[in-house]
Amino acid sequence: MFKLTAMKALPGYRLWVHYADGVEGEVSLAHLVGKGVFQVWETPGTFEQVRIGEYGQLLWDDAVELCADALYLQLTHLSPEQVFSSLQYEPLHA
């Protein structure tokens, strides 16, 4: 949904990201390092090899993929329900 137009790896497992709607800022991914597939980031230089994939996702080789939407939500402090109208709860009247 949110088009990632630019990003840069920063020290401390942080990313600077910029979206087409003008939203930009830093997001920390340090809390993921060493967990599951994110163990690959412990290898020096691996985190810095991030790139934007064909579908706008963040990629680190074939090992790790992150959704740009998730980073957008983290950056803006919005909930999924605030951004994606289809997630709004509509009570059923039976």
Rosetta constraint file for C-alpha pairs under 8 A:
AtomPair CA 1 CA 69 HARMONIC 6.57 0.50
AtomPair CA 2 CA 19 HARMONIC 6.67 0.50
AtomPair CA 2 CA 20 HARMONIC 7.28 0.50
AtomPair CA 2 CA 21 HARMONIC 7.85 0.50
AtomPair CA 2 CA 68 HARMONIC 6.88 0.50
AtomPair CA 2 CA 69 HARMONIC 5.81 0.50
AtomPair CA 2 CA 72 HARMONIC 7.29 0.50
AtomPair CA 3 CA 19 HARMONIC 5.52 0.50
AtomPair CA 3 CA 20 HARMONIC 5.49 0.50
AtomPair CA 3 CA 21 HARMONIC 7.88 0.50
AtomPair CA 3 CA 56 HARMONIC 6.39 0.50
AtomPair CA 3 CA 68 HARMONIC 7.56 0.50
AtomPair CA 4 CA 17 HARMONIC 7.17 0.50
AtomPair CA 4 CA 18 HARMONIC 5.99 0.50
AtomPair CA 4 CA 19 HARMONIC 4.43 0.50
AtomPair CA 4 CA 20 HARMONIC 6.32 0.50
AtomPair CA 4 CA 52 HARMONIC 7.76 0.50
AtomPair CA 4 CA 56 HARMONIC 6.00 0.50
AtomPair CA 4 CA 57 HARMONIC 7.86 0.50
AtomPair CA 4 CA 68 HARMONIC 6.49 0.50
AtomPair CA 5 CA 17 HARMONIC 7.85 0.50
AtomPair CA 5 CA 18 HARMONIC 5.71 0.50
AtomPair CA 5 CA 19 HARMONIC 5.24 0.50
AtomPair CA 5 CA 20 HARMONIC 5.88 0.50
AtomPair CA 6 CA 17 HARMONIC 5.85 0.50
AtomPair CA 6 CA 18 HARMONIC 5.09 0.50
AtomPair CA 6 CA 19 HARMONIC 7.01 0.50
AtomPair CA 6 CA 52 HARMONIC 7.95 0.50
AtomPair CA 7 CA 15 HARMONIC 6.68 0.50
AtomPair CA 7 CA 16 HARMONIC 5.33 0.50
AtomPair CA 7 CA 17 HARMONIC 4.27 0.50
AtomPair CA 7 CA 18 HARMONIC 6.13 0.50
AtomPair CA 7 CA 51 HARMONIC 7.88 0.50
AtomPair CA 7 CA 52 HARMONIC 7.90 0.50
AtomPair CA 8 CA 15 HARMONIC 5.65 0.50
AtomPair CA 8 CA 16 HARMONIC 5.19 0.50
AtomPair CA 8 CA 17 HARMONIC 6.67 0.50
AtomPair CA 8 CA 50 HARMONIC 7.86 0.50
AtomPair CA 9 CA 13 HARMONIC 7.28 0.50
AtomPair CA 9 CA 14 HARMONIC 6.17 0.50
AtomPair CA 9 CA 15 HARMONIC 4.66 0.50
AtomPair CA 9 CA 16 HARMONIC 6.50 0.50
AtomPair CA 9 CA 47 HARMONIC 7.16 0.50
AtomPair CA 9 CA 48 HARMONIC 5.30 0.50
AtomPair CA 9 CA 49 HARMONIC 7.93 0.50
AtomPair CA 9 CA 50 HARMONIC 6.98 0.50
AtomPair CA 10 CA 14 HARMONIC 5.02 0.50
AtomPair CA 10 CA 15 HARMONIC 5.44 0.50
AtomPair CA 10 CA 16 HARMONIC 6.94 0.50
AtomPair CA 10 CA 48 HARMONIC 7.60 0.50
AtomPair CA 12 CA 28 HARMONIC 7.77 0.50
AtomPair CA 12 CA 30 HARMONIC 6.64 0.50
AtomPair CA 13 CA 28 HARMONIC 6.14 0.50
AtomPair CA 13 CA 29 HARMONIC 5.49 0.50
AtomPair CA 13 CA 30 HARMONIC 5.03 0.50
AtomPair CA 13 CA 33 HARMONIC 7.90 0.50
AtomPair CA 13 CA 47 HARMONIC 6.96 0.50
AtomPair CA 14 CA 26 HARMONIC 6.55 0.50
AtomPair CA 14 CA 27 HARMONIC 5.56 0.50
AtomPair CA 14 CA 28 HARMONIC 4.27 0.50
AtomPair CA 14 CA 29 HARMONIC 5.70 0.50
AtomPair CA 14 CA 30 HARMONIC 6.89 0.50
AtomPair CA 15 CA 26 HARMONIC 5.43 0.50
AtomPair CA 15 CA 27 HARMONIC 5.31 0.50
AtomPair CA 15 CA 28 HARMONIC 6.44 0.50
AtomPair CA 15 CA 29 HARMONIC 7.66 0.50
AtomPair CA 16 CA 24 HARMONIC 7.25 0.50
AtomPair CA 16 CA 25 HARMONIC 5.44 0.50
AtomPair CA 16 CA 26 HARMONIC 4.33 0.50
AtomPair CA 16 CA 27 HARMONIC 6.45 0.50
AtomPair CA 17 CA 24 HARMONIC 5.44 0.50
AtomPair CA 17 CA 25 HARMONIC 5.67 0.50
AtomPair CA 17 CA 26 HARMONIC 6.34 0.50
AtomPair CA 17 CA 27 HARMONIC 7.60 0.50
AtomPair CA 18 CA 22 HARMONIC 6.74 0.50
AtomPair CA 18 CA 23 HARMONIC 5.96 0.50
AtomPair CA 18 CA 24 HARMONIC 4.23 0.50
AtomPair CA 18 CA 25 HARMONIC 6.79 0.50
AtomPair CA 19 CA 23 HARMONIC 5.35 0.50
AtomPair CA 19 CA 24 HARMONIC 6.16 0.50
AtomPair CA 23 CA 76 HARMONIC 7.97 0.50
AtomPair CA 24 CA 75 HARMONIC 7.81 0.50
AtomPair CA 25 CA 75 HARMONIC 6.82 0.50
AtomPair CA 26 CA 75 HARMONIC 7.27 0.50
AtomPair CA 27 CA 71 HARMONIC 7.05 0.50
AtomPair CA 27 CA 74 HARMONIC 7.30 0.50
AtomPair CA 27 CA 75 HARMONIC 6.33 0.50
AtomPair CA 29 CA 33 HARMONIC 7.20 0.50
AtomPair CA 32 CA 38 HARMONIC 6.17 0.50
AtomPair CA 33 CA 38 HARMONIC 5.29 0.50
AtomPair CA 33 CA 39 HARMONIC 6.00 0.50
AtomPair CA 33 CA 41 HARMONIC 6.27 0.50
AtomPair CA 33 CA 42 HARMONIC 6.83 0.50
AtomPair CA 34 CA 38 HARMONIC 5.37 0.50
AtomPair CA 34 CA 39 HARMONIC 3.95 0.50
AtomPair CA 34 CA 40 HARMONIC 7.40 0.50
AtomPair CA 34 CA 41 HARMONIC 7.14 0.50
AtomPair CA 34 CA 42 HARMONIC 6.49 0.50
AtomPair CA 35 CA 39 HARMONIC 5.60 0.50
AtomPair CA 37 CA 63 HARMONIC 6.73 0.50
AtomPair CA 37 CA 64 HARMONIC 6.43 0.50
AtomPair CA 38 CA 42 HARMONIC 7.82 0.50
AtomPair CA 38 CA 64 HARMONIC 6.93 0.50
AtomPair CA 39 CA 43 HARMONIC 7.88 0.50
AtomPair CA 40 CA 46 HARMONIC 6.89 0.50
AtomPair CA 40 CA 63 HARMONIC 7.57 0.50
AtomPair CA 41 CA 45 HARMONIC 7.80 0.50
AtomPair CA 41 CA 46 HARMONIC 5.35 0.50
AtomPair CA 41 CA 47 HARMONIC 5.11 0.50
AtomPair CA 42 CA 46 HARMONIC 7.44 0.50
AtomPair CA 42 CA 47 HARMONIC 7.99 0.50
AtomPair CA 45 CA 49 HARMONIC 6.86 0.50
AtomPair CA 46 CA 50 HARMONIC 7.81 0.50
AtomPair CA 46 CA 60 HARMONIC 7.46 0.50
AtomPair CA 47 CA 60 HARMONIC 7.20 0.50
AtomPair CA 49 CA 60 HARMONIC 6.16 0.50
AtomPair CA 49 CA 61 HARMONIC 7.85 0.50
AtomPair CA 50 CA 58 HARMONIC 6.53 0.50
AtomPair CA 50 CA 59 HARMONIC 5.52 0.50
AtomPair CA 50 CA 60 HARMONIC 4.91 0.50
AtomPair CA 50 CA 61 HARMONIC 7.79 0.50
AtomPair CA 51 CA 58 HARMONIC 5.74 0.50
AtomPair CA 51 CA 59 HARMONIC 5.32 0.50
AtomPair CA 51 CA 60 HARMONIC 6.67 0.50
AtomPair CA 52 CA 56 HARMONIC 5.70 0.50
AtomPair CA 52 CA 57 HARMONIC 5.67 0.50
AtomPair CA 52 CA 58 HARMONIC 4.80 0.50
AtomPair CA 52 CA 59 HARMONIC 6.07 0.50
AtomPair CA 53 CA 57 HARMONIC 5.10 0.50
AtomPair CA 53 CA 58 HARMONIC 5.90 0.50
AtomPair CA 53 CA 59 HARMONIC 5.94 0.50
AtomPair CA 56 CA 67 HARMONIC 7.76 0.50
AtomPair CA 56 CA 68 HARMONIC 6.61 0.50
AtomPair CA 57 CA 65 HARMONIC 6.63 0.50
AtomPair CA 57 CA 66 HARMONIC 5.79 0.50
AtomPair CA 57 CA 67 HARMONIC 4.98 0.50
AtomPair CA 57 CA 68 HARMONIC 5.28 0.50
AtomPair CA 58 CA 65 HARMONIC 5.57 0.50
AtomPair CA 58 CA 66 HARMONIC 5.09 0.50
AtomPair CA 58 CA 67 HARMONIC 6.47 0.50
AtomPair CA 58 CA 68 HARMONIC 6.55 0.50
AtomPair CA 59 CA 63 HARMONIC 7.94 0.50
AtomPair CA 59 CA 64 HARMONIC 5.88 0.50
AtomPair CA 59 CA 65 HARMONIC 4.65 0.50
AtomPair CA 59 CA 66 HARMONIC 6.65 0.50
AtomPair CA 60 CA 64 HARMONIC 5.15 0.50
AtomPair CA 60 CA 65 HARMONIC 6.46 0.50
AtomPair CA 66 CA 70 HARMONIC 7.68 0.50
AtomPair CA 67 CA 71 HARMONIC 6.98 0.50
AtomPair CA 68 CA 72 HARMONIC 6.25 0.50
AtomPair CA 69 CA 73 HARMONIC 6.30 0.50
AtomPair CA 70 CA 74 HARMONIC 6.31 0.50
AtomPair CA 71 CA 75 HARMONIC 6.03 0.50
AtomPair CA 72 CA 76 HARMONIC 6.08 0.50
AtomPair CA 73 CA 77 HARMONIC 5.54 0.50
AtomPair CA 73 CA 78 HARMONIC 5.22 0.50
AtomPair CA 73 CA 79 HARMONIC 6.53 0.50
AtomPair CA 73 CA 80 HARMONIC 7.21 0.50
AtomPair CA 74 CA 78 HARMONIC 7.20 0.50
AtomPair CA 78 CA 82 HARMONIC 6.24 0.50
AtomPair CA 78 CA 83 HARMONIC 7.03 0.50
AtomPair CA 79 CA 83 HARMONIC 6.68 0.50
AtomPair CA 80 CA 84 HARMONIC 5.77 0.50
AtomPair CA 80 CA 87 HARMONIC 7.33 0.50
AtomPair CA 81 CA 85 HARMONIC 6.25 0.50
AtomPair CA 81 CA 86 HARMONIC 7.79 0.50
AtomPair CA 81 CA 87 HARMONIC 5.28 0.50
AtomPair CA 81 CA 88 HARMONIC 5.67 0.50
AtomPair CA 84 CA 88 HARMONIC 7.63 0.50
